[in-house]
């Protein structure tokens, strides 16, 4: 048995070399990639999808080269002449293959060790439990790939075509077509989420992949022991047909891959012929905006990045700069910018400097507060967004970008939507009120905090957030705990917050509250009838369910006292709507969500 195992290992030497090369590439990539203070869950899983593609393909290739080729190449007669059974041959082959899979895991562990040693994120959470969980996921995934290679090897090159087709569906189609994501077995696999400070796996469980890989290996072994000879002999007569089918499938895979990639890029608003990378201090800037021509406007914006970073750090009291990637692209549909996963993606427009300072504030806030900022997101969102707006205005000295938010906050105060306790439960609040209101109200709260305790008070709050325990602290209790650590008085801050909102309401008074409306049918379509005597531009907004995301809310203008109903809650057969008015600076202020029966 030992000589047979040694023979099988020698046959897999090219794959061992490929495995070592994969490990070298991963280590070099980790050393070359700037490490940022991103969230632990995001940082540890960054790039793992690429690893899954490379390592999974290698494991599939090992399995594909082991069993069926012995019959298709005529080597089985030599093996049958040996004083060992076919079962022993199959066991030796699988054992050799598992050695290579273990080697892939070993080089992965070395690479991940290098990555964790370089990681500068979240000093309040240890990466060891998360890395152990990822290793379990990696092991299960590679065994599934290896088993698939063993099983699909009986189809020859057609097995490779099916493998590539599966990759296309899993990794590409699921991006632009959300409805396909539940069908994509690997969608979300190899990623983590943190619940009460403890890592949990995302995607299908590891035992599913272990069972899938084991079942495929067992089926391949049964074919090898029994009907494999007949299958190969029958396949030789069908070889021309199989070859044509393989070529057709490969061509189809390439065409669909290109089409889905184009759709995915277009859906992200990033379908650009221009991609320019610039190093600006400790920022790596990727410019994907279609209108980039390397002109003076672009140079002027990039030249502001480092001074803005200095200003943001000065305002927050941070000394160590972050190393971040920044992508300048077309304007997003709902956000001018977004910080996620150690990267800022932002629009290139007239407000680009303010957007950069806003998102950079989020990055430094996460560096100060760590993973707790995400763990308690529902209770801290208003503060996080208000802080970023406040810092951006301070950093861009000529900016008045926060004035529209102050006008918005004054109008919200006129509707009596400003109370503190609902702000500290963001999910519950969004079910009844406008989910965007925490932005201006958060600005007023941060200004009140600074009025009461000085300009470095936000930094103290973030540092105390980092020390929050894992147990559930919610609402006002969480804020009492955070502010007590800074020796701040919440009632004093809330009094200043209320004074701020009153001053905003005096400067930017809100129109009278809207009156109830009615739902009627006109020309066979449901519409809302709205009184026209309000004297301000009116809008209406609809949602399909109570927990609809902000991006899924559908807004319509009220024209001549009517607003077409575009979305109906089919489950409850009601129209869920908000009415609002448009402020001069563009924002809309909404009444609470209301329900009307479908007429």
Backbone torsions as a table, in degrees:
resi	resn	phi	psi	omega
1	UNK	NA	-39.5	-178.1
2	UNK	-64.9	-44.8	176.4
3	UNK	-60.4	-35.7	179.6
4	UNK	-66.0	-41.4	177.6
5	UNK	-63.6	-41.0	179.1
6	UNK	-62.6	-40.4	178.4
7	UNK	-62.2	-42.8	-179.0
8	UNK	-67.2	-36.8	177.8
9	UNK	-66.2	-39.4	176.8
10	UNK	-61.9	-36.6	179.7
11	UNK	-66.9	-22.2	-178.3
12	UNK	-97.8	14.3	-179.0
13	UNK	-57.6	-40.6	177.8
14	UNK	-59.5	-34.9	-179.9
15	UNK	-73.8	-31.4	174.7
16	UNK	-64.1	-42.1	177.8
17	UNK	-62.8	-43.2	178.0
18	UNK	-62.2	-36.3	179.3
19	UNK	-64.8	-45.2	178.9
20	UNK	-64.2	-37.7	177.3
21	UNK	-64.6	-40.0	176.9
22	UNK	-60.0	-44.2	179.2
23	UNK	-62.8	-39.6	179.2
24	UNK	-64.0	-43.4	178.9
25	UNK	-61.1	-42.1	-179.2
26	UNK	-64.6	-41.7	-179.8
27	UNK	-66.2	-44.4	179.0
28	UNK	-62.2	-40.4	178.9
29	UNK	-62.3	-41.7	178.7
30	UNK	-63.9	-39.5	-179.8
31	UNK	-69.5	-32.1	-175.9
32	UNK	-86.5	-19.0	-176.5
33	UNK	-83.3	126.4	176.3
34	UNK	-61.3	132.1	179.3
35	UNK	-95.0	129.9	-178.9
36	UNK	-119.0	167.6	179.0
37	UNK	-86.4	63.5	177.0
38	UNK	-89.4	173.0	-179.5
39	UNK	-61.3	147.0	-175.4
40	UNK	-60.3	-43.9	-179.3
41	UNK	-61.5	-40.8	-179.8
42	UNK	-72.8	-44.3	-176.5
43	UNK	-61.2	-44.2	-176.2
44	UNK	-70.6	-24.0	-178.0
45	UNK	-104.4	2.5	179.5
46	UNK	-62.9	125.6	177.0
47	UNK	82.6	1.4	-177.2
48	UNK	-71.4	-23.5	177.0
49	UNK	-66.2	-40.0	176.0
50	UNK	-63.7	-39.9	177.1
51	UNK	-61.7	-41.7	-178.1
52	UNK	-62.1	-37.9	178.9
53	UNK	-66.4	-49.5	-175.3
54	UNK	-69.6	-53.3	-177.5
55	UNK	-67.3	-38.3	178.6
56	UNK	-64.3	-40.9	177.4
57	UNK	-63.4	-40.2	178.5
58	UNK	-64.3	-43.8	178.2
59	UNK	-63.8	-39.3	177.5
60	UNK	-63.2	-41.8	-179.3
61	UNK	-63.6	-37.6	178.1
62	UNK	-62.2	-49.0	179.4
63	UNK	-63.8	-38.6	-177.8
64	UNK	-65.7	-27.1	-175.4
65	UNK	-91.1	0.2	-167.5
66	UNK	-99.0	-51.0	-165.1
67	UNK	-99.2	-65.1	-175.9
68	UNK	-58.3	-38.1	179.7
69	UNK	-58.8	-25.0	177.4
70	UNK	-60.9	-34.6	178.9
71	UNK	-85.2	-43.2	-176.3
72	UNK	-66.9	-27.4	-179.0
73	UNK	-97.3	1.0	176.3
74	UNK	80.6	13.5	-179.3
75	UNK	-79.2	-12.3	-173.1
76	UNK	-66.8	-27.3	178.9
77	UNK	-64.8	-39.4	177.9
78	UNK	-65.7	-41.1	180.0
79	UNK	-67.7	-35.6	179.2
80	UNK	-66.8	-24.6	-179.8
81	UNK	-78.0	-14.6	178.9
82	UNK	-76.3	153.5	-178.8
83	UNK	-79.4	45.8	176.5
84	UNK	-137.1	154.3	-179.5
85	UNK	-81.7	164.1	175.7
86	UNK	-63.8	-32.1	178.4
87	UNK	-61.9	-41.6	178.4
88	UNK	-65.2	-37.5	177.8
89	UNK	-62.7	-44.3	-179.0
90	UNK	-64.6	-42.3	179.0
91	UNK	-61.8	-41.5	179.2
92	UNK	-63.4	-40.6	179.6
93	UNK	-64.3	-45.7	-179.7
94	UNK	-64.8	-39.7	178.8
95	UNK	-62.1	-42.3	177.9
96	UNK	-64.5	-41.3	178.3
97	UNK	-62.8	-39.3	179.5
98	UNK	-67.4	-29.8	175.0
99	UNK	-62.3	-42.3	178.6
100	UNK	-66.8	-41.2	177.1
101	UNK	-60.7	-41.4	177.7
102	UNK	-63.4	-35.4	178.0
103	UNK	-66.2	-39.0	176.2
104	UNK	-60.0	-43.3	179.0
105	UNK	-65.1	-35.2	-179.6
106	UNK	-66.0	-47.2	179.9
107	UNK	-67.4	-30.2	175.4
108	UNK	-65.0	-42.8	179.4
109	UNK	-62.7	-38.7	177.6
110	UNK	-63.7	-44.7	179.3
111	UNK	-62.9	-44.3	-179.1
112	UNK	-66.4	-34.3	175.6
113	UNK	-62.6	-40.9	175.7
114	UNK	-62.0	-42.7	-178.6
115	UNK	-63.5	-47.1	-178.0
116	UNK	-65.1	-35.5	178.7
117	UNK	-64.3	-31.0	179.4
118	UNK	-86.7	-13.5	-171.2
119	UNK	-67.6	131.6	179.5
120	UNK	-113.8	17.8	-174.1
121	UNK	-93.3	143.4	163.7
122	UNK	48.6	80.5	-179.3
123	UNK	-69.1	-4.8	-175.0
124	UNK	-96.5	1.2	179.2
125	UNK	-136.4	134.0	179.7
126	UNK	-82.1	134.8	178.8
127	UNK	-77.6	-9.8	-173.8
128	UNK	-60.7	-49.6	179.2
129	UNK	-61.6	-37.8	179.7
130	UNK	-67.2	-40.8	179.4
131	UNK	-65.1	-37.6	177.3
132	UNK	-63.2	-41.3	178.7
133	UNK	-65.9	-40.4	177.9
134	UNK	-64.2	-36.9	178.7
135	UNK	-62.4	-39.2	176.4
136	UNK	-62.6	-43.5	178.5
137	UNK	-63.7	-42.8	178.7
138	UNK	-59.4	-45.8	-178.8
139	UNK	-59.6	-47.5	-179.4
140	UNK	-63.3	-40.9	-179.1
141	UNK	-64.9	-44.4	-178.8
142	UNK	-66.1	-37.7	177.2
143	UNK	-65.2	-35.3	176.8
144	UNK	-66.2	-42.6	177.7
145	UNK	-64.2	-43.2	-179.9
146	UNK	-62.5	-45.1	177.5
147	UNK	-61.4	-38.3	177.7
148	UNK	-63.5	-38.7	177.4
149	UNK	-63.0	-43.0	177.3
150	UNK	-59.6	-45.5	-174.4
151	UNK	-72.6	-46.4	-176.8
152	UNK	-76.4	-9.8	178.0
153	UNK	-62.9	-22.9	179.4
154	UNK	-70.2	-13.5	176.4
155	UNK	-96.2	1.1	178.1
156	UNK	65.7	-137.5	-179.6
157	UNK	-64.8	-24.8	176.4
158	UNK	-62.6	-30.6	176.5
159	UNK	-63.0	-40.2	176.5
160	UNK	-64.1	-40.4	179.3
161	UNK	-61.8	-42.7	178.6
162	UNK	-65.1	-37.7	178.8
163	UNK	-62.0	-46.6	179.4
164	UNK	-66.0	-37.3	177.3
165	UNK	-62.5	-40.6	178.0
166	UNK	-63.2	-40.6	177.5
167	UNK	-61.3	-41.3	-179.9
168	UNK	-59.9	-43.9	-178.8
169	UNK	-67.6	-42.1	-173.1
170	UNK	-72.1	-48.6	-169.1
171	UNK	-97.3	-16.8	-176.4
172	UNK	-112.0	-51.9	-175.3
173	UNK	-63.6	-29.5	-177.7
174	UNK	-71.4	-17.8	-179.4
175	UNK	-74.1	-58.9	-178.7
176	UNK	-79.9	-12.6	-176.6
177	UNK	-120.2	88.3	-176.2
178	UNK	-57.2	-29.5	-178.0
179	UNK	-64.4	-21.3	-178.4
180	UNK	-86.0	-9.5	-173.5
181	UNK	-61.5	-40.6	177.2
182	UNK	-62.0	-24.9	178.9
183	UNK	-80.9	-15.3	-177.4
184	UNK	-86.7	104.7	-172.1
185	UNK	-61.5	-32.7	-177.2
186	UNK	-94.1	1.9	-179.4
187	UNK	-65.5	121.6	-178.6
188	UNK	84.1	-6.2	-178.7
189	UNK	-72.7	145.5	-178.8
190	UNK	81.2	12.1	175.7
191	UNK	-114.9	164.4	-175.9
192	UNK	-126.5	156.5	165.2
193	UNK	-134.6	154.1	-179.0
194	UNK	-110.4	126.2	177.9
195	UNK	-120.0	115.3	-177.0
196	UNK	54.0	39.2	175.9
197	UNK	82.7	-4.6	-178.4
198	UNK	-107.5	137.4	-178.3
199	UNK	-73.2	141.4	173.4
200	UNK	-131.0	144.8	-179.0
201	UNK	-76.8	147.0	173.2
202	UNK	-106.8	162.3	-180.0
203	UNK	83.7	-171.3	-179.2
204	UNK	-66.1	148.3	-175.3
205	UNK	-67.8	154.4	-178.2
206	UNK	-61.0	-34.8	-179.4
207	UNK	-62.4	-30.7	176.6
208	UNK	-61.8	-44.8	-177.8
209	UNK	-71.6	-36.0	175.8
210	UNK	-62.3	-44.1	178.6
211	UNK	-65.4	-39.6	179.2
212	UNK	-64.0	-46.0	179.0
213	UNK	-64.0	-43.2	179.4
214	UNK	-63.7	-40.9	179.7
215	UNK	-63.9	-41.0	179.7
216	UNK	-67.3	-38.9	177.7
217	UNK	-65.4	-40.7	179.1
218	UNK	-63.8	-43.5	178.2
219	UNK	-62.9	-40.3	178.2
220	UNK	-63.6	-38.9	178.0
221	UNK	-65.2	-40.3	178.3
222	UNK	-63.3	-40.4	176.9
223	UNK	-64.5	-41.2	-180.0
224	UNK	-62.5	-37.7	-178.6
225	UNK	-77.2	-27.5	-173.4
226	UNK	-119.6	-92.8	-169.4
227	UNK	-79.3	9.9	-177.1
228	UNK	-60.5	-42.0	-178.8
229	UNK	-61.6	-48.0	-179.8
230	UNK	-63.7	-37.2	-179.7
231	UNK	-64.4	-41.2	179.7
232	UNK	-68.9	-42.3	179.5
233	UNK	-63.5	-41.4	176.6
234	UNK	-66.8	-35.2	179.6
235	UNK	-67.7	-29.6	179.5
236	UNK	-64.4	-33.7	178.2
237	UNK	-73.8	-25.8	-179.5
238	UNK	-96.3	7.8	-173.4
239	UNK	-57.3	-44.3	178.6
240	UNK	-60.8	-41.1	179.3
241	UNK	-65.8	-43.0	179.3
242	UNK	-62.5	-38.6	-180.0
243	UNK	-62.7	-45.4	179.3
244	UNK	-64.3	-41.8	179.6
245	UNK	-63.4	-39.1	178.6
246	UNK	-63.5	-45.3	179.4
247	UNK	-61.8	-41.7	178.9
248	UNK	-63.4	-43.4	179.0
249	UNK	-64.4	-41.2	179.2
250	UNK	-62.1	-43.8	178.1
251	UNK	-62.2	-42.5	178.2
252	UNK	-62.4	-40.0	178.3
253	UNK	-60.1	-46.4	-178.3
254	UNK	-63.9	-42.2	179.8
255	UNK	-64.9	-47.2	179.7
256	UNK	-65.2	-37.2	178.1
257	UNK	-60.3	-45.8	178.5
258	UNK	-64.0	-42.5	-178.8
259	UNK	-64.4	-46.9	-179.3
260	UNK	-66.0	-36.0	177.7
261	UNK	-63.9	-42.1	178.6
262	UNK	-63.3	-43.1	179.0
263	UNK	-63.3	-41.7	-179.4
264	UNK	-62.6	-45.0	179.9
265	UNK	-65.8	-41.8	179.4
266	UNK	-63.9	-38.6	179.8
267	UNK	-64.2	-29.0	179.4
268	UNK	-87.7	0.6	-178.9
269	UNK	67.7	29.9	-172.9
270	UNK	-128.1	25.9	180.0
271	UNK	-82.4	95.7	-170.4
272	UNK	-131.8	146.0	175.4
273	UNK	-89.8	-5.0	-175.8
274	UNK	-116.3	130.9	174.3
275	UNK	-145.7	107.6	-176.9
276	UNK	-121.3	131.4	179.1
277	UNK	-107.9	130.5	179.1
278	UNK	-130.4	142.9	173.2
279	UNK	-100.9	115.4	-179.4
280	UNK	-118.3	96.2	-175.7
281	UNK	60.7	-125.2	178.3
282	UNK	-96.1	18.3	174.8
283	UNK	-110.3	130.5	171.8
284	UNK	-99.0	114.3	-171.4
285	UNK	-104.7	124.2	174.4
286	UNK	-108.1	119.5	-178.9
287	UNK	-104.2	114.5	-179.5
288	UNK	-117.6	11.4	-179.5
289	UNK	-71.7	135.5	-176.5
290	UNK	-62.1	-28.5	-173.4
291	UNK	-89.8	6.0	-177.9
292	UNK	-69.0	128.4	176.8
293	UNK	-131.2	15.5	-178.6
294	UNK	68.4	31.4	-172.9
295	UNK	-87.8	180.0	-175.8
296	UNK	-64.7	-30.8	179.8
297	UNK	-61.6	-43.4	178.7
298	UNK	-65.4	-43.3	-179.5
299	UNK	-63.2	-37.8	179.9
300	UNK	-64.6	-40.1	178.8
301	UNK	-67.0	-46.6	-178.5
302	UNK	-63.5	-32.7	179.8
303	UNK	-67.1	-17.8	-179.2
304	UNK	-87.7	-11.6	-173.3
305	UNK	-61.1	-50.6	-177.0
306	UNK	-68.4	-43.2	174.8
307	UNK	-60.7	-36.9	177.0
308	UNK	-66.5	-39.1	177.3
309	UNK	-62.3	-42.3	177.4
310	UNK	-60.5	-42.0	-178.4
311	UNK	-66.9	-42.4	179.6
312	UNK	-62.8	-43.9	179.9
313	UNK	-66.2	-37.2	178.2
314	UNK	-63.4	-43.6	-178.3
315	UNK	-65.6	-39.2	-178.3
316	UNK	-86.3	-9.7	-178.4
317	UNK	74.6	33.4	-179.6
318	UNK	-104.3	136.6	-178.4
319	UNK	-100.9	-35.2	-174.1
320	UNK	-91.8	122.7	179.2
321	UNK	-74.6	154.9	176.9
322	UNK	-93.1	151.4	171.6
323	UNK	-101.3	115.2	-172.4
324	UNK	-134.1	154.5	168.4
325	UNK	-93.7	139.8	178.5
326	UNK	-128.5	126.6	176.3
327	UNK	-111.8	123.9	175.6
328	UNK	-99.2	118.9	-174.6
329	UNK	-139.9	-171.6	174.4
330	UNK	-68.2	161.5	-176.5
331	UNK	-66.2	134.1	175.2
332	UNK	-70.5	164.1	-176.6
333	UNK	-70.6	-38.6	-175.1
334	UNK	-119.4	-15.4	-176.2
335	UNK	-134.3	136.9	173.6
336	UNK	-73.0	-23.3	179.2
337	UNK	-161.6	167.3	178.8
338	UNK	-156.8	135.4	172.7
339	UNK	-105.6	122.8	177.9
340	UNK	-156.8	138.3	174.0
341	UNK	60.2	35.2	178.2
342	UNK	77.8	14.7	-177.1
343	UNK	-136.2	141.7	173.3
344	UNK	-105.0	123.3	173.2
345	UNK	-115.2	123.8	-170.0
346	UNK	-145.4	160.1	179.4
347	UNK	-79.7	149.6	174.0
348	UNK	-102.8	95.1	-177.7
349	UNK	-147.2	-167.1	-176.5
350	UNK	-65.7	-22.2	-178.9
351	UNK	-102.3	21.2	-173.5
352	UNK	-62.6	-37.4	-179.5
353	UNK	-64.2	-44.9	178.0
354	UNK	-64.1	-40.2	179.2
355	UNK	-63.4	-43.7	179.3
356	UNK	-60.7	-46.3	-179.8
357	UNK	-64.0	-37.8	179.2
358	UNK	-62.0	-51.2	-177.7
359	UNK	-70.1	-32.9	177.2
360	UNK	-65.5	-34.6	175.6
361	UNK	-61.8	-42.1	176.1
362	UNK	-57.9	-41.7	-179.0
363	UNK	-62.9	-45.8	179.8
364	UNK	-70.8	-33.4	175.5
365	UNK	-61.1	-40.2	179.0
366	UNK	-69.4	-33.8	176.5
367	UNK	-64.0	-35.5	-179.1
368	UNK	-80.9	-38.8	-174.0
369	UNK	-95.4	-18.4	178.5
370	UNK	70.2	-158.7	-175.7
371	UNK	-64.8	-20.7	179.8
372	UNK	-62.3	-26.4	178.7
373	UNK	-63.9	-34.5	175.3
374	UNK	-81.6	-38.4	-176.9
375	UNK	-61.7	-35.8	-179.6
376	UNK	-109.5	33.9	-174.7
377	UNK	-55.3	-44.0	-176.3
378	UNK	-60.1	-30.2	-176.2
379	UNK	-94.2	-10.9	-173.6
380	UNK	-120.6	-4.2	-172.6
381	UNK	-58.7	-45.3	-177.5
382	UNK	-60.2	-40.4	179.1
383	UNK	-67.8	-44.1	-178.0
384	UNK	-61.1	-45.9	-179.3
385	UNK	-72.7	-39.2	177.9
386	UNK	-64.2	-39.2	178.1
387	UNK	-62.5	-44.6	-178.7
388	UNK	-63.0	-38.9	178.2
389	UNK	-66.5	-42.8	-179.6
390	UNK	-65.0	-46.4	-179.5
391	UNK	-64.1	-41.5	-179.0
392	UNK	-59.9	-41.1	178.8
393	UNK	-66.0	-38.1	178.7
394	UNK	-69.7	-37.6	-175.8
395	UNK	-71.5	-39.5	177.9
396	UNK	-93.1	96.5	-165.6
397	UNK	-62.2	-28.7	-179.2
398	UNK	-91.9	6.8	-173.0
399	UNK	-82.5	142.8	167.1
400	UNK	-122.1	30.8	-172.9
401	UNK	-63.7	-22.5	-178.2
402	UNK	-85.8	-12.7	-178.8
403	UNK	-59.7	-43.2	175.5
404	UNK	-59.4	-33.3	178.0
405	UNK	-68.0	-36.1	179.0
406	UNK	-68.3	-39.2	176.0
407	UNK	-63.9	-41.4	178.1
408	UNK	-60.7	-45.4	-179.5
409	UNK	-63.3	-38.1	178.4
410	UNK	-63.9	-40.2	177.7
411	UNK	-66.9	-38.1	177.9
412	UNK	-63.8	-39.4	177.4
413	UNK	-60.7	-37.0	177.4
414	UNK	-63.2	-25.4	176.9
415	UNK	-89.7	-3.2	179.9
416	UNK	66.7	36.1	178.5
417	UNK	-103.4	16.7	-167.6
418	UNK	-96.7	-0.2	-169.3
419	UNK	-62.6	145.8	-170.4
420	UNK	-70.3	-45.4	-173.9
421	UNK	-58.9	-45.8	176.6
422	UNK	-61.4	-31.8	179.3
423	UNK	-61.9	-28.3	-176.4
424	UNK	-85.7	7.4	174.5
425	UNK	-136.8	80.9	-167.6
426	UNK	-63.6	-41.8	-178.2
427	UNK	-64.2	-45.7	-179.8
428	UNK	-65.6	-40.0	-178.8
429	UNK	-63.7	-39.9	-176.8
430	UNK	-65.8	-16.9	179.0
431	UNK	-74.1	-21.2	-177.3
432	UNK	-120.0	-22.4	-174.7
433	UNK	-127.9	169.7	-179.5
434	UNK	-59.6	123.5	-177.2
435	UNK	-69.8	-10.4	179.9
436	UNK	-93.7	-7.3	-178.1
437	UNK	-62.8	-28.3	177.7
438	UNK	-60.2	-20.7	178.2
439	UNK	-63.2	-59.6	-179.5
440	UNK	-68.9	-35.5	178.9
441	UNK	-67.5	-34.6	176.4
442	UNK	-64.6	-37.6	175.9
443	UNK	-60.4	-45.5	179.1
444	UNK	-62.2	-37.9	179.7
445	UNK	-66.4	-43.6	-179.6
446	UNK	-64.5	-41.5	177.7
447	UNK	-63.5	-37.6	176.1
448	UNK	-65.7	-40.4	177.8
449	UNK	-60.3	-44.3	179.3
450	UNK	-68.3	-39.1	176.4
451	UNK	-57.6	-40.1	-173.6
452	UNK	-82.9	-33.1	-169.4
453	UNK	-135.4	10.6	172.8
454	UNK	95.5	166.8	-172.0
455	UNK	-68.3	-20.5	179.5
456	UNK	-93.9	5.9	178.9
457	UNK	-60.4	-40.5	178.4
458	UNK	-59.1	-36.2	178.7
459	UNK	-63.4	-43.2	178.7
460	UNK	-60.8	-40.9	178.6
461	UNK	-60.2	-46.0	-179.2
462	UNK	-63.0	-40.7	178.6
463	UNK	-65.0	-35.5	177.4
464	UNK	-73.5	-32.2	174.3
465	UNK	-60.0	-39.3	179.0
466	UNK	-61.1	-24.1	-178.0
467	UNK	-94.2	2.6	-179.8
468	UNK	-62.0	139.0	178.8
469	UNK	-72.4	168.0	-177.7
470	UNK	-74.0	-24.3	-177.5
471	UNK	-67.0	160.1	-173.6
472	UNK	-70.4	111.5	168.3
473	UNK	-114.3	128.1	-173.2
474	UNK	-130.6	158.1	169.8
475	UNK	53.8	-136.7	-176.0
476	UNK	-62.8	-32.8	179.2
477	UNK	-62.6	-40.3	178.0
478	UNK	-63.5	-43.2	-177.6
479	UNK	-70.4	-34.4	173.8
480	UNK	-60.9	-41.8	-179.6
481	UNK	-63.9	-45.4	-178.5
482	UNK	-65.0	-49.6	-175.4
483	UNK	-69.7	-29.9	177.0
484	UNK	-63.8	-34.8	177.8
485	UNK	-63.5	-26.6	177.7
486	UNK	-96.2	-1.7	-175.5
487	UNK	61.3	38.9	175.3
488	UNK	-100.4	154.4	-177.6
489	UNK	-107.2	114.5	-178.3
490	UNK	-62.4	-46.4	178.3
491	UNK	-57.5	-36.6	178.0
492	UNK	-64.6	-42.5	179.4
493	UNK	-66.2	-40.9	-179.1
494	UNK	-68.1	-31.6	175.4
495	UNK	-66.1	-42.3	177.0
496	UNK	-66.6	-35.7	177.0
497	UNK	-61.9	-44.3	180.0
498	UNK	-65.9	-39.5	178.0
499	UNK	-63.8	-40.7	177.8
500	UNK	-59.4	-48.9	-177.2
501	UNK	-64.3	-37.1	177.0
502	UNK	-63.2	-40.3	179.0
503	UNK	-66.9	-37.6	176.6
504	UNK	-64.7	-40.6	-178.3
505	UNK	-66.0	-31.9	177.3
506	UNK	-71.4	-36.5	-179.2
507	UNK	-77.4	-34.7	-179.1
508	UNK	-129.3	77.7	-177.1
509	UNK	-65.3	147.5	-179.5
510	UNK	-93.6	152.0	175.9
511	UNK	-66.1	170.7	178.0
512	UNK	-63.6	154.8	179.3
513	UNK	-64.9	147.0	-177.7
514	UNK	-75.1	150.2	-179.9
515	UNK	-89.8	161.6	178.4
516	UNK	-59.5	153.7	-178.6
517	UNK	-118.2	176.0	178.6
518	UNK	-129.9	154.2	177.4
519	UNK	-106.7	129.9	-179.5
520	UNK	-135.4	172.3	176.4
521	UNK	-111.3	125.9	176.8
522	UNK	-130.4	126.5	-178.0
523	UNK	55.0	35.7	176.6
524	UNK	80.0	3.4	-178.1
525	UNK	-122.4	142.1	177.8
526	UNK	-72.6	138.3	175.9
527	UNK	-138.0	157.8	172.0
528	UNK	-96.6	132.5	175.1
529	UNK	-97.1	122.7	-174.7
530	UNK	-122.6	133.7	176.5
531	UNK	-58.7	139.7	-176.4
532	UNK	-91.6	-3.1	-172.1
533	UNK	-86.7	12.8	-177.5
534	UNK	-72.9	-34.6	176.1
535	UNK	84.2	13.2	177.4
536	UNK	-135.2	157.8	177.0
537	UNK	-63.9	122.9	-176.4
538	UNK	-103.2	151.3	174.8
539	UNK	-137.5	158.2	172.3
540	UNK	-130.6	156.4	-176.4
541	UNK	-141.1	144.1	-175.4
542	UNK	-127.7	155.6	174.2
543	UNK	-139.1	153.2	-177.3
544	UNK	-89.6	-17.1	179.3
545	UNK	-158.3	164.3	-174.7
546	UNK	-64.7	-36.9	-177.3
547	UNK	-95.5	25.7	179.3
548	UNK	-61.1	142.4	177.8
549	UNK	-73.5	153.1	179.0
550	UNK	-54.6	-35.6	-179.1
551	UNK	-67.3	-18.5	-177.7
552	UNK	-94.9	0.9	179.2
553	UNK	-77.8	136.8	-175.1
554	UNK	-109.4	116.9	-177.1
555	UNK	-102.7	139.0	178.6
556	UNK	-133.7	146.7	175.6
557	UNK	-81.1	147.1	175.0
558	UNK	-90.4	117.8	-179.2
559	UNK	-120.5	126.4	179.2
560	UNK	51.9	40.9	174.7
561	UNK	75.7	13.3	179.7
562	UNK	-134.9	146.3	179.0
563	UNK	-134.3	118.1	-178.9
564	UNK	-67.5	134.7	178.3
565	UNK	-81.9	118.4	-177.3
566	UNK	-104.3	-17.2	-175.6
567	UNK	-138.6	132.3	178.7
568	UNK	-126.3	136.2	174.9
569	UNK	-74.6	95.7	-174.4
570	UNK	-64.3	-31.8	-177.8
571	UNK	-65.2	-33.8	-177.8
572	UNK	-111.8	-1.5	179.7
573	UNK	53.9	46.5	177.1
574	UNK	-132.1	163.2	172.5
575	UNK	-101.1	114.7	178.2
576	UNK	-98.2	116.8	-170.1
577	UNK	-141.3	160.9	168.5
578	UNK	-128.8	147.9	170.7
579	UNK	-113.6	146.4	-179.7
580	UNK	-155.1	175.7	176.2
581	UNK	-126.7	151.0	-176.9
582	UNK	-90.2	123.2	176.5
583	UNK	-76.4	159.6	-178.1
584	UNK	-58.7	-31.2	-178.1
585	UNK	-87.7	5.7	171.1
586	UNK	111.8	-27.8	-179.4
587	UNK	-72.0	155.1	174.7
588	UNK	-113.7	143.5	177.8
589	UNK	-111.7	129.0	-171.1
590	UNK	-114.7	147.8	168.9
591	UNK	-75.0	169.1	177.6
592	UNK	-62.4	158.8	176.4
593	UNK	-61.8	139.4	179.6
594	UNK	-134.9	163.5	-177.9
595	UNK	-122.1	140.6	172.4
596	UNK	-133.2	141.8	175.0
597	UNK	-66.8	146.5	177.4
598	UNK	-66.5	124.7	-176.7
599	UNK	-71.0	NA	NA
